[in-house]
Amino acid sequence: MGIVNRRNAVLGWVTWELGKRVAREKAKSAVPGVQEGRPNKGLILSVVAGVAAALVFWRRSTGGDEAPE
């Protein structure tokens, strides 16, 4: 009897699927949402920070390696 058998494979698969479901629900509950028809401050700050980070990354990645004169 080996350690990798059908029973353990099924148990591992079920555990993985349940873990993904739990993680997905926890992630959804942690994200700031919309309350009373307008986004809350946490959501706005998250979006602004994400856009700023993307712009900084894009600017650095497109900058040339020009030698100073």
PQR file of N, CA, C, O and H, with PARSE charges and radii, in Angstrom:
ATOM      1  N   MET A   1       0.850  -1.182   0.000 -0.4000 1.5000
ATOM      2  CA  MET A   1       0.000   0.000   0.000 -0.0000 2.0000
ATOM      3  C   MET A   1       0.893   1.241   0.000  0.5500 1.7000
ATOM      4  O   MET A   1       1.681   1.458   0.920 -0.5500 1.4000
ATOM      5  N   GLY A   2       0.755   2.026  -1.023 -0.4000 1.5000
ATOM      6  CA  GLY A   2       1.580   3.224  -1.147 -0.0000 2.0000
ATOM      7  C   GLY A   2       0.912   4.441  -0.521  0.5500 1.7000
ATOM      8  O   GLY A   2      -0.273   4.438  -0.189 -0.5500 1.4000
ATOM      9  H   GLY A   2       0.115   1.849  -1.771  0.4000 1.0000
ATOM     10  N   ILE A   3       1.710   5.457  -0.379 -0.4000 1.5000
ATOM     11  CA  ILE A   3       1.190   6.694   0.209 -0.0000 2.0000
ATOM     12  C   ILE A   3       0.307   7.423  -0.793  0.5500 1.7000
ATOM     13  O   ILE A   3      -0.634   8.112  -0.398 -0.5500 1.4000
ATOM     14  H   ILE A   3       2.673   5.459  -0.648  0.4000 1.0000
ATOM     15  N   VAL A   4       0.594   7.282  -2.076 -0.4000 1.5000
ATOM     16  CA  VAL A   4      -0.217   7.907  -3.110 -0.0000 2.0000
ATOM     17  C   VAL A   4      -1.166   6.844  -3.648  0.5500 1.7000
ATOM     18  O   VAL A   4      -0.784   5.985  -4.442 -0.5500 1.4000
ATOM     19  H   VAL A   4       1.359   6.723  -2.397  0.4000 1.0000
ATOM     20  N   ASN A   5      -2.402   6.927  -3.197 -0.4000 1.5000
ATOM     21  CA  ASN A   5      -3.416   6.007  -3.704 -0.0000 2.0000
ATOM     22  C   ASN A   5      -4.680   6.804  -4.029  0.5500 1.7000
ATOM     23  O   ASN A   5      -4.727   8.018  -3.831 -0.5500 1.4000
ATOM     24  H   ASN A   5      -2.712   7.625  -2.552  0.4000 1.0000
ATOM     25  N   ARG A   6      -5.671   6.131  -4.513 -0.4000 1.5000
ATOM     26  CA  ARG A   6      -6.875   6.812  -4.969 -0.0000 2.0000
ATOM     27  C   ARG A   6      -7.583   7.543  -3.826  0.5500 1.7000
ATOM     28  O   ARG A   6      -8.055   8.665  -4.009 -0.5500 1.4000
ATOM     29  H   ARG A   6      -5.633   5.145  -4.673  0.4000 1.0000
ATOM     30  N   ARG A   7      -7.659   6.922  -2.663 -0.4000 1.5000
ATOM     31  CA  ARG A   7      -8.345   7.544  -1.526 -0.0000 2.0000
ATOM     32  C   ARG A   7      -7.648   8.843  -1.129  0.5500 1.7000
ATOM     33  O   ARG A   7      -8.305   9.869  -0.952 -0.5500 1.4000
ATOM     34  H   ARG A   7      -7.276   6.011  -2.515  0.4000 1.0000
ATOM     35  N   ASN A   8      -6.329   8.805  -0.990 -0.4000 1.5000
ATOM     36  CA  ASN A   8      -5.597  10.014  -0.612 -0.0000 2.0000
ATOM     37  C   ASN A   8      -5.661  11.077  -1.706  0.5500 1.7000
ATOM     38  O   ASN A   8      -5.682  12.272  -1.409 -0.5500 1.4000
ATOM     39  H   ASN A   8      -5.795   7.971  -1.134  0.4000 1.0000
ATOM     40  N   ALA A   9      -5.691  10.652  -2.961 -0.4000 1.5000
ATOM     41  CA  ALA A   9      -5.808  11.609  -4.056 -0.0000 2.0000
ATOM     42  C   ALA A   9      -7.155  12.321  -4.004  0.5500 1.7000
ATOM     43  O   ALA A   9      -7.224  13.534  -4.204 -0.5500 1.4000
ATOM     44  H   ALA A   9      -5.673   9.681  -3.202  0.4000 1.0000
ATOM     45  N   VAL A  10      -8.222  11.580  -3.737 -0.4000 1.5000
ATOM     46  CA  VAL A  10      -9.556  12.180  -3.645 -0.0000 2.0000
ATOM     47  C   VAL A  10      -9.631  13.111  -2.442  0.5500 1.7000
ATOM     48  O   VAL A  10     -10.172  14.211  -2.549 -0.5500 1.4000
ATOM     49  H   VAL A  10      -8.166  10.595  -3.575  0.4000 1.0000
ATOM     50  N   LEU A  11      -9.097  12.690  -1.304 -0.4000 1.5000
ATOM     51  CA  LEU A  11      -9.112  13.540  -0.117 -0.0000 2.0000
ATOM     52  C   LEU A  11      -8.315  14.829  -0.356  0.5500 1.7000
ATOM     53  O   LEU A  11      -8.738  15.905   0.068 -0.5500 1.4000
ATOM     54  H   LEU A  11      -8.657  11.796  -1.217  0.4000 1.0000
ATOM     55  N   GLY A  12      -7.191  14.727  -1.016 -0.4000 1.5000
ATOM     56  CA  GLY A  12      -6.395  15.902  -1.326 -0.0000 2.0000
ATOM     57  C   GLY A  12      -7.109  16.843  -2.268  0.5500 1.7000
ATOM     58  O   GLY A  12      -7.063  18.061  -2.095 -0.5500 1.4000
ATOM     59  H   GLY A  12      -6.848  13.853  -1.360  0.4000 1.0000
ATOM     60  N   TRP A  13      -7.775  16.280  -3.271 -0.4000 1.5000
ATOM     61  CA  TRP A  13      -8.511  17.102  -4.225 -0.0000 2.0000
ATOM     62  C   TRP A  13      -9.656  17.828  -3.536  0.5500 1.7000
ATOM     63  O   TRP A  13      -9.859  19.019  -3.771 -0.5500 1.4000
ATOM     64  H   TRP A  13      -7.813  15.291  -3.412  0.4000 1.0000
ATOM     65  N   VAL A  14     -10.415  17.126  -2.680 -0.4000 1.5000
ATOM     66  CA  VAL A  14     -11.535  17.740  -1.963 -0.0000 2.0000
ATOM     67  C   VAL A  14     -11.027  18.838  -1.038  0.5500 1.7000
ATOM     68  O   VAL A  14     -11.620  19.914  -0.964 -0.5500 1.4000
ATOM     69  H   VAL A  14     -10.250  16.158  -2.489  0.4000 1.0000
ATOM     70  N   THR A  15      -9.930  18.570  -0.332 -0.4000 1.5000
ATOM     71  CA  THR A  15      -9.359  19.574   0.559 -0.0000 2.0000
ATOM     72  C   THR A  15      -8.926  20.805  -0.223  0.5500 1.7000
ATOM     73  O   THR A  15      -9.165  21.932   0.212 -0.5500 1.4000
ATOM     74  H   THR A  15      -9.448  17.696  -0.392  0.4000 1.0000
ATOM     75  N   TRP A  16      -8.301  20.604  -1.356 -0.4000 1.5000
ATOM     76  CA  TRP A  16      -7.844  21.720  -2.198 -0.0000 2.0000
ATOM     77  C   TRP A  16      -9.029  22.549  -2.687  0.5500 1.7000
ATOM     78  O   TRP A  16      -8.983  23.778  -2.635 -0.5500 1.4000
ATOM     79  H   TRP A  16      -8.106  19.689  -1.709  0.4000 1.0000
ATOM     80  N   GLU A  17     -10.076  21.902  -3.156 -0.4000 1.5000
ATOM     81  CA  GLU A  17     -11.249  22.613  -3.654 -0.0000 2.0000
ATOM     82  C   GLU A  17     -11.931  23.403  -2.543  0.5500 1.7000
ATOM     83  O   GLU A  17     -12.323  24.550  -2.757 -0.5500 1.4000
ATOM     84  H   GLU A  17     -10.113  20.904  -3.199  0.4000 1.0000
ATOM     85  N   LEU A  18     -12.080  22.814  -1.367 -0.4000 1.5000
ATOM     86  CA  LEU A  18     -12.695  23.526  -0.247 -0.0000 2.0000
ATOM     87  C   LEU A  18     -11.819  24.689   0.205  0.5500 1.7000
ATOM     88  O   LEU A  18     -12.328  25.762   0.532 -0.5500 1.4000
ATOM     89  H   LEU A  18     -11.762  21.882  -1.193  0.4000 1.0000
ATOM     90  N   GLY A  19     -10.507  24.480   0.223 -0.4000 1.5000
ATOM     91  CA  GLY A  19      -9.588  25.548   0.602 -0.0000 2.0000
ATOM     92  C   GLY A  19      -9.661  26.722  -0.355  0.5500 1.7000
ATOM     93  O   GLY A  19      -9.620  27.875   0.074 -0.5500 1.4000
ATOM     94  H   GLY A  19     -10.094  23.609  -0.043  0.4000 1.0000
ATOM     95  N   LYS A  20      -9.769  26.441  -1.655 -0.4000 1.5000
ATOM     96  CA  LYS A  20      -9.894  27.515  -2.636 -0.0000 2.0000
ATOM     97  C   LYS A  20     -11.194  28.284  -2.424  0.5500 1.7000
ATOM     98  O   LYS A  20     -11.215  29.511  -2.519 -0.5500 1.4000
ATOM     99  H   LYS A  20      -9.802  25.504  -2.003  0.4000 1.0000
ATOM    100  N   ARG A  21     -12.272  27.567  -2.138 -0.4000 1.5000
ATOM    101  CA  ARG A  21     -13.560  28.218  -1.918 -0.0000 2.0000
ATOM    102  C   ARG A  21     -13.510  29.129  -0.694  0.5500 1.7000
ATOM    103  O   ARG A  21     -13.995  30.260  -0.735 -0.5500 1.4000
ATOM    104  H   ARG A  21     -12.255  26.570  -2.061  0.4000 1.0000
ATOM    105  N   VAL A  22     -12.919  28.627   0.403 -0.4000 1.5000
ATOM    106  CA  VAL A  22     -12.808  29.424   1.626 -0.0000 2.0000
ATOM    107  C   VAL A  22     -11.932  30.648   1.378  0.5500 1.7000
ATOM    108  O   VAL A  22     -12.279  31.748   1.809 -0.5500 1.4000
ATOM    109  H   VAL A  22     -12.526  27.709   0.437  0.4000 1.0000
ATOM    110  N   ALA A  23     -10.810  30.478   0.694 -0.4000 1.5000
ATOM    111  CA  ALA A  23      -9.909  31.594   0.411 -0.0000 2.0000
ATOM    112  C   ALA A  23     -10.597  32.634  -0.469  0.5500 1.7000
ATOM    113  O   ALA A  23     -10.420  33.834  -0.260 -0.5500 1.4000
ATOM    114  H   ALA A  23     -10.528  29.584   0.344  0.4000 1.0000
ATOM    115  N   ARG A  24     -11.365  32.193  -1.434 -0.4000 1.5000
ATOM    116  CA  ARG A  24     -12.074  33.109  -2.321 -0.0000 2.0000
ATOM    117  C   ARG A  24     -13.100  33.939  -1.542  0.5500 1.7000
ATOM    118  O   ARG A  24     -13.217  35.146  -1.758 -0.5500 1.4000
ATOM    119  H   ARG A  24     -11.508  31.218  -1.604  0.4000 1.0000
ATOM    120  N   GLU A  25     -13.837  33.295  -0.643 -0.4000 1.5000
ATOM    121  CA  GLU A  25     -14.822  34.009   0.163 -0.0000 2.0000
ATOM    122  C   GLU A  25     -14.152  35.005   1.110  0.5500 1.7000
ATOM    123  O   GLU A  25     -14.651  36.115   1.295 -0.5500 1.4000
ATOM    124  H   GLU A  25     -13.742  32.315  -0.468  0.4000 1.0000
ATOM    125  N   LYS A  26     -13.027  34.617   1.706 -0.4000 1.5000
ATOM    126  CA  LYS A  26     -12.312  35.533   2.600 -0.0000 2.0000
ATOM    127  C   LYS A  26     -11.777  36.727   1.826  0.5500 1.7000
ATOM    128  O   LYS A  26     -11.796  37.849   2.332 -0.5500 1.4000
ATOM    129  H   LYS A  26     -12.621  33.715   1.556  0.4000 1.0000
ATOM    130  N   ALA A  27     -11.303  36.504   0.612 -0.4000 1.5000
ATOM    131  CA  ALA A  27     -10.783  37.604  -0.203 -0.0000 2.0000
ATOM    132  C   ALA A  27     -11.908  38.555  -0.595  0.5500 1.7000
ATOM    133  O   ALA A  27     -11.719  39.771  -0.597 -0.5500 1.4000
ATOM    134  H   ALA A  27     -11.288  35.592   0.201  0.4000 1.0000
ATOM    135  N   LYS A  28     -13.070  38.015  -0.925 -0.4000 1.5000
ATOM    136  CA  LYS A  28     -14.202  38.868  -1.282 -0.0000 2.0000
ATOM    137  C   LYS A  28     -14.654  39.711  -0.100  0.5500 1.7000
ATOM    138  O   LYS A  28     -15.022  40.873  -0.270 -0.5500 1.4000
ATOM    139  H   LYS A  28     -13.224  37.027  -0.924  0.4000 1.0000
ATOM    140  N   SER A  29     -14.631  39.143   1.080 -0.4000 1.5000
ATOM    141  CA  SER A  29     -15.084  39.899   2.249 -0.0000 2.0000
ATOM    142  C   SER A  29     -14.051  40.945   2.686  0.5500 1.7000
ATOM    143  O   SER A  29     -14.409  41.907   3.367 -0.5500 1.4000
ATOM    144  H   SER A  29     -14.333  38.199   1.219  0.4000 1.0000
ATOM    145  N   ALA A  30     -12.792  40.778   2.311 -0.4000 1.5000
ATOM    146  CA  ALA A  30     -11.749  41.711   2.711 -0.0000 2.0000
ATOM    147  C   ALA A  30     -11.674  42.928   1.797  0.5500 1.7000
ATOM    148  O   ALA A  30     -11.141  43.962   2.200 -0.5500 1.4000
ATOM    149  H   ALA A  30     -12.502  39.997   1.757  0.4000 1.0000
ATOM    150  N   VAL A  31     -12.192  42.831   0.582 -0.4000 1.5000
ATOM    151  CA  VAL A  31     -12.122  43.929  -0.379 -0.0000 2.0000
ATOM    152  C   VAL A  31     -13.156  44.982  -0.004  0.5500 1.7000
ATOM    153  O   VAL A  31     -14.318  44.650   0.232 -0.5500 1.4000
ATOM    154  H   VAL A  31     -12.625  41.991   0.254  0.4000 1.0000
ATOM    155  N   PRO A  32     -12.749  46.250   0.054 -0.5600 1.5000
ATOM    156  CA  PRO A  32     -13.725  47.297   0.351  0.2800 2.0000
ATOM    157  C   PRO A  32     -14.768  47.378  -0.749  0.5500 1.7000
ATOM    158  O   PRO A  32     -14.438  47.278  -1.931 -0.5500 1.4000
ATOM    159  N   GLY A  33     -15.998  47.554  -0.374 -0.4000 1.5000
ATOM    160  CA  GLY A  33     -17.073  47.566  -1.356 -0.0000 2.0000
ATOM    161  C   GLY A  33     -17.754  48.916  -1.443  0.5500 1.7000
ATOM    162  O   GLY A  33     -17.205  49.935  -1.024 -0.5500 1.4000
ATOM    163  H   GLY A  33     -16.266  47.634   0.586  0.4000 1.0000
ATOM    164  N   VAL A  34     -18.940  48.908  -1.985 -0.4000 1.5000
ATOM    165  CA  VAL A  34     -19.726  50.122  -2.145 -0.0000 2.0000
ATOM    166  C   VAL A  34     -20.817  50.111  -1.086  0.5500 1.7000
ATOM    167  O   VAL A  34     -21.557  49.138  -0.946 -0.5500 1.4000
ATOM    168  H   VAL A  34     -19.386  48.080  -2.326  0.4000 1.0000
ATOM    169  N   GLN A  35     -20.904  51.204  -0.345 -0.4000 1.5000
ATOM    170  CA  GLN A  35     -21.928  51.323   0.686 -0.0000 2.0000
ATOM    171  C   GLN A  35     -22.774  52.553   0.414  0.5500 1.7000
ATOM    172  O   GLN A  35     -22.239  53.627   0.138 -0.5500 1.4000
ATOM    173  H   GLN A  35     -20.303  51.995  -0.459  0.4000 1.0000
ATOM    174  N   GLU A  36     -24.056  52.411   0.489 -0.4000 1.5000
ATOM    175  CA  GLU A  36     -25.008  53.504   0.321 -0.0000 2.0000
ATOM    176  C   GLU A  36     -24.824  54.248  -0.997  0.5500 1.7000
ATOM    177  O   GLU A  36     -24.956  55.471  -1.038 -0.5500 1.4000
ATOM    178  H   GLU A  36     -24.491  51.538   0.713  0.4000 1.0000
ATOM    179  N   GLY A  37     -24.526  53.542  -2.052 -0.4000 1.5000
ATOM    180  CA  GLY A  37     -24.467  54.149  -3.371 -0.0000 2.0000
ATOM    181  C   GLY A  37     -23.181  54.845  -3.739  0.5500 1.7000
ATOM    182  O   GLY A  37     -23.047  55.306  -4.873 -0.5500 1.4000
ATOM    183  H   GLY A  37     -24.418  52.548  -2.019  0.4000 1.0000
ATOM    184  N   ARG A  38     -22.217  54.942  -2.823 -0.4000 1.5000
ATOM    185  CA  ARG A  38     -20.943  55.571  -3.174 -0.0000 2.0000
ATOM    186  C   ARG A  38     -19.800  54.728  -2.624  0.5500 1.7000
ATOM    187  O   ARG A  38     -19.934  54.128  -1.558 -0.5500 1.4000
ATOM    188  H   ARG A  38     -22.326  54.568  -1.902  0.4000 1.0000
ATOM    189  N   PRO A  39     -18.694  54.677  -3.328 -0.5600 1.5000
ATOM    190  CA  PRO A  39     -17.558  53.865  -2.858  0.2800 2.0000
ATOM    191  C   PRO A  39     -16.964  54.450  -1.579  0.5500 1.7000
ATOM    192  O   PRO A  39     -16.972  55.664  -1.376 -0.5500 1.4000
ATOM    193  N   ASN A  40     -16.458  53.581  -0.733 -0.4000 1.5000
ATOM    194  CA  ASN A  40     -15.854  54.082   0.497 -0.0000 2.0000
ATOM    195  C   ASN A  40     -14.412  54.500   0.266  0.5500 1.7000
ATOM    196  O   ASN A  40     -13.855  54.252  -0.804 -0.5500 1.4000
ATOM    197  H   ASN A  40     -16.452  52.595  -0.898  0.4000 1.0000
ATOM    198  N   LYS A  41     -13.809  55.126   1.256 -0.4000 1.5000
ATOM    199  CA  LYS A  41     -12.468  55.702   1.106 -0.0000 2.0000
ATOM    200  C   LYS A  41     -11.417  54.633   0.849  0.5500 1.7000
ATOM    201  O   LYS A  41     -10.473  54.865   0.093 -0.5500 1.4000
ATOM    202  H   LYS A  41     -14.262  55.327   2.125  0.4000 1.0000
ATOM    203  N   GLY A  42     -11.565  53.468   1.467 -0.4000 1.5000
ATOM    204  CA  GLY A  42     -10.592  52.397   1.266 -0.0000 2.0000
ATOM    205  C   GLY A  42     -10.535  51.930  -0.182  0.5500 1.7000
ATOM    206  O   GLY A  42      -9.459  51.666  -0.718 -0.5500 1.4000
ATOM    207  H   GLY A  42     -12.332  53.280   2.081  0.4000 1.0000
ATOM    208  N   LEU A  43     -11.705  51.830  -0.811 -0.4000 1.5000
ATOM    209  CA  LEU A  43     -11.755  51.424  -2.211 -0.0000 2.0000
ATOM    210  C   LEU A  43     -11.101  52.470  -3.106  0.5500 1.7000
ATOM    211  O   LEU A  43     -10.344  52.129  -4.015 -0.5500 1.4000
ATOM    212  H   LEU A  43     -12.579  52.044  -0.376  0.4000 1.0000
ATOM    213  N   ILE A  44     -11.393  53.738  -2.852 -0.4000 1.5000
ATOM    214  CA  ILE A  44     -10.810  54.812  -3.664 -0.0000 2.0000
ATOM    215  C   ILE A  44      -9.294  54.831  -3.511  0.5500 1.7000
ATOM    216  O   ILE A  44      -8.577  54.955  -4.503 -0.5500 1.4000
ATOM    217  H   ILE A  44     -12.009  54.015  -2.114  0.4000 1.0000
ATOM    218  N   LEU A  45      -8.795  54.710  -2.276 -0.4000 1.5000
ATOM    219  CA  LEU A  45      -7.351  54.710  -2.050 -0.0000 2.0000
ATOM    220  C   LEU A  45      -6.678  53.500  -2.694  0.5500 1.7000
ATOM    221  O   LEU A  45      -5.567  53.609  -3.212 -0.5500 1.4000
ATOM    222  H   LEU A  45      -9.377  54.609  -1.469  0.4000 1.0000
ATOM    223  N   SER A  46      -7.344  52.356  -2.662 -0.4000 1.5000
ATOM    224  CA  SER A  46      -6.784  51.164  -3.287 -0.0000 2.0000
ATOM    225  C   SER A  46      -6.639  51.349  -4.793  0.5500 1.7000
ATOM    226  O   SER A  46      -5.623  50.973  -5.377 -0.5500 1.4000
ATOM    227  H   SER A  46      -8.247  52.267  -2.241  0.4000 1.0000
ATOM    228  N   VAL A  47      -7.643  51.919  -5.406 -0.4000 1.5000
ATOM    229  CA  VAL A  47      -7.598  52.132  -6.861 -0.0000 2.0000
ATOM    230  C   VAL A  47      -6.521  53.156  -7.216  0.5500 1.7000
ATOM    231  O   VAL A  47      -5.762  52.953  -8.164 -0.5500 1.4000
ATOM    232  H   VAL A  47      -8.469  52.224  -4.932  0.4000 1.0000
ATOM    233  N   VAL A  48      -6.453  54.251  -6.464 -0.4000 1.5000
ATOM    234  CA  VAL A  48      -5.451  55.285  -6.744 -0.0000 2.0000
ATOM    235  C   VAL A  48      -4.039  54.723  -6.567  0.5500 1.7000
ATOM    236  O   VAL A  48      -3.158  54.980  -7.388 -0.5500 1.4000
ATOM    237  H   VAL A  48      -7.069  54.415  -5.694  0.4000 1.0000
ATOM    238  N   ALA A  49      -3.824  53.953  -5.491 -0.4000 1.5000
ATOM    239  CA  ALA A  49      -2.506  53.373  -5.256 -0.0000 2.0000
ATOM    240  C   ALA A  49      -2.140  52.383  -6.362  0.5500 1.7000
ATOM    241  O   ALA A  49      -0.985  52.338  -6.785 -0.5500 1.4000
ATOM    242  H   ALA A  49      -4.539  53.744  -4.824  0.4000 1.0000
ATOM    243  N   GLY A  50      -3.093  51.599  -6.830 -0.4000 1.5000
ATOM    244  CA  GLY A  50      -2.834  50.651  -7.905 -0.0000 2.0000
ATOM    245  C   GLY A  50      -2.464  51.344  -9.208  0.5500 1.7000
ATOM    246  O   GLY A  50      -1.541  50.926  -9.906 -0.5500 1.4000
ATOM    247  H   GLY A  50      -4.032  51.636  -6.486  0.4000 1.0000
ATOM    248  N   VAL A  51      -3.188  52.403  -9.525 -0.4000 1.5000
ATOM    249  CA  VAL A  51      -2.896  53.154 -10.754 -0.0000 2.0000
ATOM    250  C   VAL A  51      -1.522  53.814 -10.654  0.5500 1.7000
ATOM    251  O   VAL A  51      -0.749  53.791 -11.612 -0.5500 1.4000
ATOM    252  H   VAL A  51      -3.938  52.743  -8.958  0.4000 1.0000
ATOM    253  N   ALA A  52      -1.220  54.401  -9.495 -0.4000 1.5000
ATOM    254  CA  ALA A  52       0.081  55.051  -9.312 -0.0000 2.0000
ATOM    255  C   ALA A  52       1.219  54.038  -9.434  0.5500 1.7000
ATOM    256  O   ALA A  52       2.235  54.317 -10.071 -0.5500 1.4000
ATOM    257  H   ALA A  52      -1.848  54.419  -8.717  0.4000 1.0000
ATOM    258  N   ALA A  53       1.055  52.882  -8.835 -0.4000 1.5000
ATOM    259  CA  ALA A  53       2.090  51.850  -8.921 -0.0000 2.0000
ATOM    260  C   ALA A  53       2.272  51.382 -10.364  0.5500 1.7000
ATOM    261  O   ALA A  53       3.400  51.175 -10.813 -0.5500 1.4000
ATOM    262  H   ALA A  53       0.230  52.655  -8.317  0.4000 1.0000
ATOM    263  N   ALA A  54       1.176  51.217 -11.083 -0.4000 1.5000
ATOM    264  CA  ALA A  54       1.268  50.791 -12.478 -0.0000 2.0000
ATOM    265  C   ALA A  54       1.988  51.844 -13.320  0.5500 1.7000
ATOM    266  O   ALA A  54       2.803  51.503 -14.178 -0.5500 1.4000
ATOM    267  H   ALA A  54       0.260  51.386 -10.718  0.4000 1.0000
ATOM    268  N   LEU A  55       1.688  53.129 -13.075 -0.4000 1.5000
ATOM    269  CA  LEU A  55       2.346  54.189 -13.843 -0.0000 2.0000
ATOM    270  C   LEU A  55       3.836  54.255 -13.543  0.5500 1.7000
ATOM    271  O   LEU A  55       4.639  54.449 -14.456 -0.5500 1.4000
ATOM    272  H   LEU A  55       1.027  53.406 -12.378  0.4000 1.0000
ATOM    273  N   VAL A  56       4.216  54.098 -12.292 -0.4000 1.5000
ATOM    274  CA  VAL A  56       5.641  54.124 -11.929 -0.0000 2.0000
ATOM    275  C   VAL A  56       6.354  52.951 -12.583  0.5500 1.7000
ATOM    276  O   VAL A  56       7.438  53.117 -13.142 -0.5500 1.4000
ATOM    277  H   VAL A  56       3.564  53.941 -11.551  0.4000 1.0000
ATOM    278  N   PHE A  57       5.759  51.776 -12.516 -0.4000 1.5000
ATOM    279  CA  PHE A  57       6.372  50.599 -13.130 -0.0000 2.0000
ATOM    280  C   PHE A  57       6.493  50.789 -14.642  0.5500 1.7000
ATOM    281  O   PHE A  57       7.534  50.482 -15.222 -0.5500 1.4000
ATOM    282  H   PHE A  57       4.879  51.642 -12.062  0.4000 1.0000
ATOM    283  N   TRP A  58       5.442  51.289 -15.278 -0.4000 1.5000
ATOM    284  CA  TRP A  58       5.452  51.468 -16.727 -0.0000 2.0000
ATOM    285  C   TRP A  58       6.502  52.498 -17.131  0.5500 1.7000
ATOM    286  O   TRP A  58       7.208  52.316 -18.122 -0.5500 1.4000
ATOM    287  H   TRP A  58       4.596  51.538 -14.806  0.4000 1.0000
ATOM    288  N   ARG A  59       6.600  53.568 -16.368 -0.4000 1.5000
ATOM    289  CA  ARG A  59       7.566  54.613 -16.698 -0.0000 2.0000
ATOM    290  C   ARG A  59       8.994  54.097 -16.579  0.5500 1.7000
ATOM    291  O   ARG A  59       9.836  54.405 -17.423 -0.5500 1.4000
ATOM    292  H   ARG A  59       6.027  53.716 -15.563  0.4000 1.0000
ATOM    293  N   ARG A  60       9.276  53.310 -15.534 -0.4000 1.5000
ATOM    294  CA  ARG A  60      10.626  52.778 -15.360 -0.0000 2.0000
ATOM    295  C   ARG A  60      10.954  51.724 -16.415  0.5500 1.7000
ATOM    296  O   ARG A  60      12.099  51.626 -16.857 -0.5500 1.4000
ATOM    297  H   ARG A  60       8.592  53.059 -14.849  0.4000 1.0000
ATOM    298  N   SER A  61       9.955  50.934 -16.822 -0.4000 1.5000
ATOM    299  CA  SER A  61      10.227  49.874 -17.782 -0.0000 2.0000
ATOM    300  C   SER A  61      10.385  50.413 -19.201  0.5500 1.7000
ATOM    301  O   SER A  61      11.034  49.777 -20.031 -0.5500 1.4000
ATOM    302  H   SER A  61       9.025  51.014 -16.463  0.4000 1.0000
ATOM    303  N   THR A  62       9.796  51.585 -19.493 -0.4000 1.5000
ATOM    304  CA  THR A  62       9.907  52.124 -20.846 -0.0000 2.0000
ATOM    305  C   THR A  62      11.054  53.132 -20.959  0.5500 1.7000
ATOM    306  O   THR A  62      11.392  53.557 -22.064 -0.5500 1.4000
ATOM    307  H   THR A  62       9.268  52.102 -18.819  0.4000 1.0000
ATOM    308  N   GLY A  63      11.649  53.514 -19.843 -0.4000 1.5000
ATOM    309  CA  GLY A  63      12.770  54.471 -19.876 -0.0000 2.0000
ATOM    310  C   GLY A  63      13.980  53.842 -20.528  0.5500 1.7000
ATOM    311  O   GLY A  63      14.297  52.680 -20.272 -0.5500 1.4000
ATOM    312  H   GLY A  63      11.375  53.169 -18.946  0.4000 1.0000
ATOM    313  N   GLY A  64      14.646  54.592 -21.354 -0.4000 1.5000
ATOM    314  CA  GLY A  64      15.813  54.093 -22.057 -0.0000 2.0000
ATOM    315  C   GLY A  64      17.060  54.125 -21.185  0.5500 1.7000
ATOM    316  O   GLY A  64      17.090  54.803 -20.157 -0.5500 1.4000
ATOM    317  H   GLY A  64      14.389  55.536 -21.562  0.4000 1.0000
ATOM    318  N   ASP A  65      18.074  53.402 -21.593 -0.4000 1.5000
ATOM    319  CA  ASP A  65      19.353  53.384 -20.891 -0.0000 2.0000
ATOM    320  C   ASP A  65      20.300  54.381 -21.575  0.5500 1.7000
ATOM    321  O   ASP A  65      21.368  54.021 -22.068 -0.5500 1.4000
ATOM    322  H   ASP A  65      18.049  52.852 -22.427  0.4000 1.0000
ATOM    323  N   GLU A  66      19.870  55.627 -21.583 -0.4000 1.5000
ATOM    324  CA  GLU A  66      20.674  56.650 -22.255 -0.0000 2.0000
ATOM    325  C   GLU A  66      21.812  57.090 -21.343  0.5500 1.7000
ATOM    326  O   GLU A  66      21.608  57.306 -20.149 -0.5500 1.4000
ATOM    327  H   GLU A  66      19.002  55.920 -21.182  0.4000 1.0000
ATOM    328  N   ALA A  67      23.017  57.223 -21.909 -0.4000 1.5000
ATOM    329  CA  ALA A  67      24.166  57.679 -21.136 -0.0000 2.0000
ATOM    330  C   ALA A  67      24.110  59.192 -21.016  0.5500 1.7000
ATOM    331  O   ALA A  67      23.795  59.880 -21.987 -0.5500 1.4000
ATOM    332  H   ALA A  67      23.183  57.047 -22.880  0.4000 1.0000
ATOM    333  N   PRO A  68      24.410  59.716 -19.839 -0.5600 1.5000
ATOM    334  CA  PRO A  68      24.403  61.182 -19.686  0.2800 2.0000
ATOM    335  C   PRO A  68      25.555  61.801 -20.461  0.5500 1.7000
ATOM    336  O   PRO A  68      26.631  61.211 -20.558 -0.5500 1.4000
ATOM    337  N   GLU A  69      25.335  62.977 -21.009 -0.4000 1.5000
ATOM    338  CA  GLU A  69      26.347  63.639 -21.829 -0.0000 2.0000
ATOM    339  C   GLU A  69      27.215  64.548 -21.027  0.5500 1.7000
ATOM    340  O   GLU A  69      28.119  65.180 -21.574 -0.5500 1.4000
ATOM    341  H   GLU A  69      24.461  63.457 -20.931  0.4000 1.0000
TER
END
